Amino acid sequence: MHSFGYRANALLTFSFTILALMCAIASLTDNFNSPSPTANVQILNVNRFQKKSTGDDEVAITIDISADLQSLFTWNTKQVFVFLAAEYSTPKNSLNQVSLWDGIIPAKEDAKFSIKTKNKYRFIDQGSNLRGRDFNMTLHWHVMPKTGKMFADKLVLPGFRLPESYR
């Protein structure tokens, strides 16, 4: 006969093995999901465009963000972190990224949204590089699963331009 400790150990080992197998299957099934999110961003107003006393350019804008990220959600998705960034190049840096807005989407029902907001974070460039600058708005997302690895992707929305003169 086996002792109580031996039986408890066998039961716990079997339980953890089944749990690990279920987590692996859950993670692998996410590979079959092919999301197709959509988004649209518009600049409604350039509220402020100025050169600061430090010589840096600063922009405050009002943006309209509409997105449908419901296809990112599967039964294994815990939440989605999403952020909007302005991306542009300068002679000094080939890629500059400035985060303008972010949010956490906790459920599929919240993943289709439309908001009008001012940039949540300051849009500042070190130097006078923003006048007349063309830039892209890029919507980034990070899908955080209940089990398995996190994955990230983005949607680039080109065709934005800042004014030629300060306001």
Order of alpha helices (4+ residues) and beta strands (2+ residues): alpha-beta-beta-beta-beta-beta-beta-beta-beta
